[in-house]
Amino acid sequence: MSTVEFNQMLVNNAEFLKPFAITLTRDSEAAKDLFQETLFRALANKDKYSVGTNIKAWLYTIMRNIFINNYRRKVKQNTIFDSTPNDFLINQTQSVVANNAESNLRLKDIQEAIHNLPQIFRNPFLLYFDGFKYHEIADMLSEPLGTIKSRIHFARKLLKTQIERH
């Protein structure tokens, strides 16, 4: 098939692609871009077209593949478009300073709450807090696994109520 024949066949069947592009993109500008990209790829790959193949199906496949690849690329980039005005940043010259005193007081409250736990709950909780797994704690304390899980659970509940009171 000559280049002129291929180009004529492409022009004759190109109009069928426009509604398909709008269906895929749901945006007229994006549909125009997809349409142009499809025709460009078809022209660039005319040597891959087999004579006798349904030209419409070939063009639809090219368009669909371009759309899918573009979609995957956008998802991978995780692009977020923010169209809100950023006026509130114009005169912002304030700086945020961390308040270590407040966080140190909070840490002291937590440490005090842990220290005030009954020993039966405190020991398993501290071992769990240090990174040991339930079964390791059970082996260390020679207690059943369910007992250790229960004690750690109750220690958490007690800590939560004690810290909420402060």
C-alpha positions in Angstrom: 0.0 0.0 0.0 1.4 3.4 -1.0 1.7 6.3 1.4 -0.9 8.3 -0.5 -3.4 5.4 -0.3 -2.7 4.9 3.5 -3.1 8.7 4.1 -6.4 8.8 2.2 -7.7 5.8 4.1 -6.6 7.5 7.4 -8.4 10.7 6.5 -11.6 8.9 5.5 -11.7 7.1 8.8 -10.4 9.7 11.2 -13.7 11.4 12.0 -15.0 8.2 13.7 -12.2 8.7 16.3 -13.4 12.0 17.6 -16.5 10.7 19.5 -14.5 7.9 20.9 -11.8 10.3 22.2 -14.5 12.4 23.9 -16.0 9.2 25.5 -12.6 8.3 26.9 -11.5 11.7 28.1 -14.8 13.4 28.9 -13.0 16.7 28.1 -13.0 18.3 24.6 -9.5 19.7 24.8 -8.0 16.4 26.0 -10.0 14.6 23.3 -8.4 16.9 20.6 -5.0 16.1 22.0 -5.7 12.4 22.1 -7.1 12.5 18.5 -4.0 14.3 17.2 -1.7 11.9 19.1 -3.6 8.9 17.6 -3.2 10.2 14.0 0.5 11.0 14.6 1.1 7.5 15.9 -0.8 6.0 13.0 1.2 7.9 10.5 4.5 7.1 12.3 3.6 3.3 12.4 2.0 2.9 8.9 4.5 0.2 8.2 2.9 -1.9 11.0 -0.6 -1.7 9.4 -1.4 -4.9 7.5 -3.4 -4.4 4.3 -6.9 -5.8 4.7 -7.0 -5.2 8.4 -10.0 -3.1 9.7 -8.5 0.4 9.8 -11.1 1.6 12.2 -10.3 -1.1 14.7 -6.6 -0.4 14.3 -7.1 3.3 15.0 -9.4 2.6 17.9 -6.7 0.3 19.4 -4.0 3.0 19.0 -6.2 5.6 20.7 -7.2 3.3 23.5 -3.6 2.3 24.2 -2.5 6.0 24.2 -5.3 6.9 26.6 -4.4 4.0 29.0 -0.7 4.8 28.9 -1.4 8.5 29.7 -3.8 7.5 32.5 -1.2 5.2 34.0 1.5 7.9 33.7 -0.8 10.4 35.5 -1.6 7.9 38.3 2.1 7.1 38.7 3.0 10.7 39.0 0.2 11.2 41.5 -0.4 14.6 40.1 -2.7 16.8 42.2 -4.1 19.9 40.7 -4.8 22.7 43.2 -6.9 25.4 41.7 -7.6 27.2 44.9 -6.1 30.7 45.2 -3.0 31.0 47.4 -3.7 34.5 48.6 -3.3 33.6 52.2 0.4 32.9 51.6 1.3 36.4 50.2 1.8 38.2 53.5 2.8 35.3 55.6 6.1 36.1 57.4 5.4 34.2 60.6 7.5 31.3 61.6 6.5 28.3 63.7 8.6 27.6 66.7 8.4 24.2 68.4 7.4 24.2 72.0 9.6 21.6 73.6 8.4 22.4 77.1 4.9 21.3 76.3 6.0 18.1 74.7 8.4 17.4 77.6 5.5 17.9 80.1 3.4 15.5 78.1 6.3 12.9 78.0 6.6 13.2 81.8 2.9 12.5 82.2 3.2 9.4 80.0 6.2 8.1 81.9 4.4 8.8 85.3 1.3 6.9 84.0 3.4 3.9 83.0 5.2 4.0 86.4 1.9 4.0 88.2 0.6 0.9 86.4 0.3 -2.2 88.5 3.4 -4.4 88.1 1.4 -7.2 86.6 0.5 -4.9 83.7 3.6 -2.7 83.6 6.2 -5.5 83.0 4.6 -7.0 79.9 3.7 -3.5 78.6 7.3 -2.2 78.9 8.7 -5.3 77.2 6.1 -4.8 74.4 7.0 -1.2 74.2 10.7 -2.1 73.9 9.9 -4.1 70.8 9.5 -7.6 71.9 6.8 -9.8 70.3 3.9 -11.3 72.3 5.3 -14.8 72.2 8.8 -13.6 73.3 7.3 -11.8 76.3 5.2 -14.9 77.2 8.4 -17.0 77.1 10.4 -14.5 79.2 7.7 -14.1 81.9 6.6 -17.8 81.7 3.0 -16.9 81.1 0.5 -18.1 78.5 0.3 -16.0 75.3 -3.3 -15.1 75.9 -2.5 -13.7 79.4 0.3 -11.5 78.0 -2.0 -10.1 75.3 -4.7 -9.5 77.8 -2.3 -7.7 80.2 -0.9 -5.5 77.5 -4.4 -4.6 76.3 -5.5 -3.7 79.9 -2.3 -1.7 80.4 -3.1 0.3 77.3 -6.6 1.0 78.5 -5.4 2.1 81.9 -2.8 4.4 80.3 -5.3 5.9 78.1 -7.7 6.7 80.9 -4.9 8.1 83.1 -3.4 10.3 80.4 -6.9 11.6 79.4 -7.4 12.8 83.0 -4.3 15.0 82.9 
